[in-house]
Amino acid sequence: MKYLITIFQSTFVFLLCLFNFSLANDVIKLTSSNYKEVLNNHELVFMNFYADWCGFSRSLAPEFEQAATTVRNEFDAKKVVFAKIDCEQERDLASEFKISKYPTLKQVIDGKLFKNEYRGGRSAKALVAHIKNLLKDPVVHLASASDIESKVTVTKGAIIGYFGVEPNTTQEYQLFSKMAKILKNDCDFFWATGEASVTHQHQGMQNFLVYKDTKLKPSSNDLIYPGSLLNFNQLFDWVQSQCIPLVREITFDNAEQLTEDRIPFMILFYKPGDIESIKQYTEVIKSELRDETNAIHFLTANGKTFEHPLHHLSKSINDLPLIVIDSFRHMYTFPKFNDIHQPGRLKQFIRDLHSGKLHREYHFGPDPETREQPTSPPESSFAKLQPSSSRYSILKDEL
């Protein structure tokens, strides 16, 4: 009898240890068969795409596990989960998420994949801080006219919810906040009450959203969201189309992400405060160059912020506005800004890049009809803003 009790006790201890071990492993292993279920059943999924042979992946693994344990102890298990994907075993899954280097950290909120991967610190402390920041409500309250002037900046577009009363507990606001967490890097999000909710344009209305292009449009041209505030997918698609426009502003914050796919840039360098050239450039691109978006990024750049590339072109702020193509090998200048109003001129500039004409002229001098193009364009400036070789990851091309 004593022998049987001893066996029972040993078995119980073994099962208890096994159970505790499974609890201690706070990182879910994602596979092609379970990843959709995991993504759809958690508010936030933080994913580590790794390879066992990669030294950077091995260094990250214990920090990732420690961060997962800390987060599990602070948040409900349904709210946030850490997951890992072995890219050697799950090649199809890695391909679906367009993984080209190890480790890559990506995040999904309510089934929506962030277009930007996580590029911050790789310590457990930094990862936990990032998760907490992701889960914060990024929507800023506007209560007065002075709030509008001080908080609605000119660096991004703004999505403003006019809810009439403090909406924090309503379903409309919950969906609005969820969307803001995903797109906060592309737009600023606000909700207006009291004095701030009353404008000459929207008097008598409530429970609606507007997109305010703070760089180009005055208040009278705010775009009102035409759909239901309770249809999340429709709401998300509309806001995303406004916040990630055909023509984007390049900054030091988003330059690395923009350079990652190695698509050439067409950049309008403008003087601070010069709204008119941005409008003209944007209108031409929308009317003539939409079919080029898969082959080139259309960007604007504050000439004061990016004085260094201008110096490489022997230009200064006084020479702006100026249009440049950066091919990641060289930078080529468009002859005259006002020539963009001649139908087809800007499109031909892009074709000359793709055909190799601009590069040929660089080596052998300009063709007779394009003598305004400098014979020795400087090397690319924006290639230097691409991911560095010491960014905690290994590119597939480096193997």
Buried (B, 14 or more C-beta within 10 A) or exposed (E): EEEEEEEEEEEEEEEEEEEEEEEEEBBBBBBEEEBEEBBEEBBBBBBBBBBEEBEBBEEBBEBBBBBBBBBBEEBEEEEBBBBBBBBEEBEEBBEEBEBBBBBBBBBBBBBBBBEBBBBEEBEBEBBBBBBBEBBEBBBBBBBEEEBBEEBBEEEBBBBBBBBEEEBEEBEBBBBBBBBBBBBBBBBBBBBBBBBBBBBEEBEEBEBBBBBBBBBBBEEEEBBEBEEEBEEBEBBBEBBBEBBBBEBBBBBEEBBBBBBBEEBBBBBBBBBEEBEEBBEBBBEBBEEBBEEBEEEBBBBBBBBBBBEEBBEBBEBEBEBBBBBBBBBBBBBBBBEEBEEBEEEEBBBEBBEBBEEEBBBEBBEEEBEEEBEEBBEEBBEBBBBEBBBEEEBBBBEEEEE
